Amino acid sequence: MKKILFILLIFLIPIVVFSQTKLTFGYVDSISYAQYLASDWKNLLKIGKEAKKTDISFYYLDYRLAIAEYELKKYRKAASYFQKVLSEYPNDELGMEYLYYSYLKGGMYEEARQLWLSFEGDLREKTRFYDDDLIINSFGMEYRYYLTDNYEVSKTSSDVLNQTIKQNLNYFNLYTSHYSKSRFSFSNSLGFVFGNSRVYDEDYSEDAMNQAIFQWQYYASGNFNLPKRQNLTFAFNYANEKLVATGIETTSGFGGNRQTEVTFYNFTANNFTGFVGFSKQFAYFDLGISSSVSNLSLEFQSQSGLSFTLYPFANKKVFWQNEGFFQYYTKVDGQNTAFIFKQRLSVALGNSIRIEPFVMYGETFDFVDSQAYTIYNGLDRINYWYGVNFNIKLGKSNYLYAIYQNYNFTNEYKINSIDNEINYNSQTFLGGIVWNF
């Protein structure tokens, strides 16, 4: 009999809602309760929206609306309702559990972690986020291989060429992170870049030189989780770059010419980057601002950024990230400015696979990316890049990832003291794995 009554009430809701000029507390309470018991989540949200317009709001209505949003997988929206519910009854364990999973499934991991730290007893074990007694809470490694077009300029024996041509490059990185028992989390990584370039430089040799590239890089980042879904991030990146050019030198003497391998130069540069960023999370979008300063390529550079990430379904199933950057930097030809734009679309394919195509456009020589985790410090101008990222979840919390990226560069060179340019492409293939403990 009760089920029949609930069904009749549900069919009558659209008529009543649009025929009544003013809703009452009793009516909203009874109808929303009937819809809750019948799992009629969409109509429950409709009546809730109408009730809010007439300033009808009470604890049980918010609880029902929170569960309705959660059942419709609008986790970020559900989190707002559960936060309101817990502000009135902070010891409601069911509400805390729902809020925890709303944060987690909505991609608000720091909020989930902070809430989990407040859990006790069975609820803490049931929803265990990580092992907070460990010093290292995650460990990862990645390797990247660079494949570059041959853009060496043809020249005759009488031409004088000044050009640097990238040939092969490799990158390896180790990563760890630590979650404190407070609002602070810390991560760091140690990376190595090694490879070779072919260099023509009349100041050192008339013939081509082999330039060996060695760079080791240390990165550290700290995040402070602030109230009201806000995060403050600080990061530091240090890169020590060493360039060693060798070649064959011909000398004349008794018995004819003699060729010996010599070192033409051994150059070391230290690159520093400091970063600070602030972000605020909402139900359907995130906003962020950032700023960095660096001496990439031994020149001063400042970079300011704005980001907007849209979650159209109030969950992390699909999101679209847009970032814009303004650069101010100095080069040998004076002061320069640049605008850079990045876009990324992230789509989950089932529960274990995520695909993320991305693109960057805007001409720049050096670039600070991913909260200073990645720095681009080179002689050639970046025109644009595009690529795709694949993530595969392994078990509960470990995952593999693979990234393909194609860059378009402009190489500046001189032939017979005349400035010239040539465009070329470089592709990178990166694979990595992360273990979470």
Secondary structure, 3 states (H helix, E strand, C coil): CHHHHHHHHHHHHHHHHHHCCCCCHHHHHHHHHHHHHCCCHHHHHHHHHHHHHCCCCCHHHHHHHHHHHHHCCCHHHHHHHHHHHHHHCCCCHHHHHHHHHHHHHCCCHHHHHHHHHCCCHHHHHHCCCCCCCCCCCEEEEEEEEEEECCCCCCCCCCCCEEEEEEEEEEEEEEEEEEECCCCEEEEEEEEEEEEEEEEECCCCCCCCEEEEEEEEEEEEEEEEEECCCEEEEEEEEEEEEEEEEEEEEEEEECCEEEEEEEEEEEEEEEEEEEEEEEEEECCCEEEEEEEEEECHHHCCEEEEEEEEEECCCCCCCEEEEEEEEEEEEEECCEEEEEEEEEEEEEEEECCCEEEEEEEEEEEEEEEEECCCCEEEEEEEEEEEEEEEEEEEEECCCEEEEEEEEEEEEEEEEEECCEEEEEEEEEEEEEEEEEEEC
